[in-house]
Amino acid sequence: MVFGTGLDIAIGVLLCMALMQYAQLIDKKRSAKTFAWIGGGAVSFILAGVFELTPYVSVWVTQYGINYGYALFAIIGWLLILVGTLKLLYELIAE
């Protein structure tokens, strides 16, 4: 963990997206919506990381040791990345 869990996951996902584009593993035109889902998940993890790393917001939204901002956006990001990855797998298998 360099920056925090949410930001590390987001950086990893965005790096993987960039490497897939660079290696031309998939067609950009056909997979634009898929990349939008995965990119949206990465942005959601960035927002979750902001909730995790900001001390004032962390104390303000934390109740009983649970940071609800981090939990909410981490779950949303996980779901968006899951849907995008499943769509990408379907497109790769369908080729």
N, C-alpha and C positions, 0 to 999 in steps of 0.2 A: 504494500500500500504506500503509494507516494503521496497522493493528494487526499485520499479518502476513498472509501469503497465506491460511492456513486460516480465520482469523477474518473477513477481508474477503469471502471467498467465502460463508461462512455468513451474514453480515449481508446480503449481496446477495440470497441465496436466500430468506431469511426476509422481506425487504422485498418481493420479488416475490410471495411467497405472500400477504402482507397486502394488497398492492394488488389482487391478483386477487379476494380476498374482498371488499374494499371496492367495487370496480367491478362486482361481481356478474357476472363473466364466466362462471362455472361454478356449477352447483348444489352446495351444500355437502353435502347428504345423499348424493348419488350419488358424489361425489369424496372422501369421507372417507378411504378407504384410500389413494388417490393422494396426498393431502396428508400422510398418515402416512409414506409412503415418502420423499417429498421432505423433510419435516421431519426424519426420521431421518438423511438424508444431511447436512442442515445441522448437526445436532447432532454428527455424526461429524466434520465439518470443524471445528467448535469444539474438539473434543478434539484433532484434529490440530494446530490452532493453539496449544493449550496445550503440546503436546510441542515445538512449534517455538520458543515464546517463553520457556519455563522453562529458565534456564541450567543448573541442576544436573541436571535430567532429560535435557536435551539432551546434556550431556557423558556422562552415565551410560549412555544407550542408543545413543550414536553410536559406530560402529566404522568406521574407514577413511573418515570424512567422510560417512557415510550415517546419517541419523536414521531408524531403523526405525519408531519410534512414529508419526512424522509420515507416513512413506510408507504404513504400513499403514492408518491411519485416513483418509488422503486418498483412497486407492484404494477403501476401503469406502464412503466418502461419495460419491465419484464414481459408483460402481455404483448406490447407492440412488437418487441423483438421476436417473440415466439411466433406471432402471426406472420410477420415478414419472413422469418426463416422457413416456416412451413410453406409459404407461397413460393419462395425461391427454390426449395427442394422439389416442389411439384413442377415448376417450370423446367428445372434441369432434367428431371426424369421424363417429362413429356417430350423433350427434344428428340 
